[in-house]
């Protein structure tokens, strides 16, 4: 028998009262994965829904909080960056007894067509472009599956297929109709 006993007859009641020993999302870190897996499917479905709701709420809270910090410190961080003659990166300044660390990451995008032209120009000059750039060739899976068999066979030795992470969603039977 699992560590927590709970028998629900109404699979569709999402906010039913729980027995005293029923775990909540806050209890899960103290349980092993095997203990959680042994819980009744109805309880797993309820916990999954509660966890998803907490994640959505927490993401919204984090977004709102980060926006508040940006309102409070963005202008000061910009001033500090100007003083340090930099457009991006980390600056530190004080606010009362606290040190504020404001990081504005650098995001660089490269025009892939121009890079390809540049790589070809380097090759044409009898130089090795690998000394200057990392070269990666990618094959989108949707393109691969659309190729004729003969083309696929040529590329097959270079292809490795790995599985991703299993995702399981529990849906009560009445929600499937």
Buried (B, 14 or more C-beta within 10 A) or exposed (E): EEEBEBEBEEBEEEEEEBEEEBBEBEEBEEBEEEBBEBBBEBBBBBBBBBEEEEEEEEEEEEEEEEEEEEEEBEEBBBEBBEEEEEEEEBBEBEEEEEEBEBEBEEEEEEEEEEEEEBBEEBEEEEEEBEEEEEEEEEEEEEEEEEEEEEEEEEEEEEEEEEEEEEEEEBEBEEEEE
